[in-house]
Amino acid sequence: MGSMNFDGKVALVTGSSSGIGEAVARHLAEAGASVVINSASSVEAGQKVAESLPKATYVQADIGDADACSALVQATLDRFGRLDVLVNNAGTTKVIAHDDLDAATDEIWQRILDVNVMGAWHLTRAAVPALRDSGAGVVVNITSVAGLRPTGSSIPYAVSKAALNHLTLLLARVLGPQIRVNAVAPGLVDTPWTAWWGPLKDQVAAETPLRRYAGPDDVAEAVLGLVRSGFVTGQVVTVDGGHTLR
């Protein structure tokens, strides 16, 4: 897609009723794309985001459900007739101290893996035919520095993001040349998810070479950069202001 705008292109952004997903959707819309807004439960918020964009629609779907993934892709094609960009942003977590092994129950593991890994897998697989038809299809997975280093809100979450990082590389290898697959791995981002972090945010900012933590727009800019970079595939781009360099 190069540096051109996205007029005539269609993007599906999961988990886009707030936070990073909303910012990505807005950046794509500003560049000219038609956008499908999605969430599992925040229907009203998702509808408001869609209504605020020039060419957008809202589709509710829990991507932890394989059938819902297929239906979400079909709804996108029914509404806009094509799909060029898939951003797998929807995710879930549970805050559990890493040393509290008993608190990381099988049920918690299952739900986190179902959404963060299997959801991205099912949705990408369902989207491949349409992305191939696009001729220049792009998938961007939103992962986390927790998938690169032993950090994060819980062990199941960190493991799920590590799996998504590796899935990115594996899919990039087999889906070329028609489809490129990359990932963005943010560090701390100021979103509703991290609203309760309080003083920890200031500590992260103080330790970061760029002396601040990220906002959703910082992540969205990296996503758009990957969508536009036609010869980049199989990369996991860290967006953390250099925090992991410590």
ZIQUIDA-V373772 format. One record per residue. N is the residue number from 1. RES is the residue in one letter. PSI is psi as a letter, one per 20 degrees, with the letter a starting at -180 (none if undefined). Layout:
((N;RES;PSI) (N;RES;PSI))
//
This chain:
((1;M;i) (2;G;b) (3;S;j) (4;M;r) (5;N;r) (6;F;k) (7;D;p) (8;G;i) (9;K;q) (10;V;p) (11;A;p) (12;L;p) (13;V;o) (14;T;q) (15;G;l) (16;S;k) (17;S;i) (18;S;r) (19;G;c) (20;I;g) (21;G;g) (22;E;g) (23;A;g) (24;V;g) (25;A;g) (26;R;g) (27;H;g) (28;L;g) (29;A;g) (30;E;h) (31;A;i) (32;G;i) (33;A;q) (34;S;p) (35;V;p) (36;V;o) (37;I;p) (38;N;q) (39;S;r) (40;A;h) (41;S;h) (42;S;m) (43;V;g) (44;E;g) (45;A;g) (46;G;g) (47;Q;h) (48;K;g) (49;V;g) (50;A;g) (51;E;h) (52;S;i) (53;L;q) (54;P;g) (55;K;n) (56;A;q) (57;T;q) (58;Y;p) (59;V;p) (60;Q;p) (61;A;p) (62;D;o) (63;I;i) (64;G;i) (65;D;o) (66;A;g) (67;D;h) (68;A;h) (69;C;g) (70;S;g) (71;A;h) (72;L;g) (73;V;g) (74;Q;g) (75;A;h) (76;T;g) (77;L;h) (78;D;h) (79;R;g) (80;F;i) (81;G;i) (82;R;r) (83;L;p) (84;D;h) (85;V;p) (86;L;p) (87;V;o) (88;N;n) (89;N;h) (90;A;p) (91;G;r) (92;T;r) (93;T;r) (94;K;p) (95;V;o) (96;I;p) (97;A;p) (98;H;h) (99;D;i) (100;D;m) (101;L;h) (102;D;h) (103;A;h) (104;A;m) (105;T;r) (106;D;h) (107;E;g) (108;I;g) (109;W;g) (110;Q;g) (111;R;g) (112;I;g) (113;L;h) (114;D;g) (115;V;g) (116;N;h) (117;V;f) (118;M;h) (119;G;g) (120;A;h) (121;W;g) (122;H;g) (123;L;g) (124;T;g) (125;R;g) (126;A;h) (127;A;i) (128;V;g) (129;P;g) (130;A;h) (131;L;h) (132;R;g) (133;D;h) (134;S;h) (135;G;h) (136;A;l) (137;G;q) (138;V;p) (139;V;p) (140;V;p) (141;N;p) (142;I;o) (143;T;c) (144;S;q) (145;V;i) (146;A;i) (147;G;i) (148;L;h) (149;R;q) (150;P;m) (151;T;a) (152;G;r) (153;S;h) (154;S;r) (155;I;g) (156;P;g) (157;Y;g) (158;A;g) (159;V;g) (160;S;h) (161;K;h) (162;A;g) (163;A;g) (164;L;h) (165;N;g) (166;H;h) (167;L;h) (168;T;g) (169;L;g) (170;L;g) (171;L;h) (172;A;h) (173;R;h) (174;V;i) (175;L;i) (176;G;r) (177;P;i) (178;Q;h) (179;I;p) (180;R;q) (181;V;p) (182;N;r) (183;A;q) (184;V;p) (185;A;n) (186;P;q) (187;G;b) (188;L;p) (189;V;p) (190;D;n) (191;T;r) (192;P;h) (193;W;h) (194;T;j) (195;A;h) (196;W;j) (197;W;h) (198;G;c) (199;P;h) (200;L;h) (201;K;g) (202;D;h) (203;Q;g) (204;V;g) (205;A;g) (206;A;h) (207;E;i) (208;T;p) (209;P;h) (210;L;j) (211;R;k) (212;R;r) (213;Y;r) (214;A;q) (215;G;r) (216;P;h) (217;D;h) (218;D;g) (219;V;g) (220;A;h) (221;E;h) (222;A;h) (223;V;g) (224;L;h) (225;G;g) (226;L;h) (227;V;h) (228;R;i) (229;S;n) (230;G;i) (231;F;k) (232;V;p) (233;T;q) (234;G;k) (235;Q;q) (236;V;o) (237;V;o) (238;T;p) (239;V;n) (240;D;j) (241;G;j) (242;G;j) (243;H;h) (244;T;i) (245;L;i) (246;R;none))
//
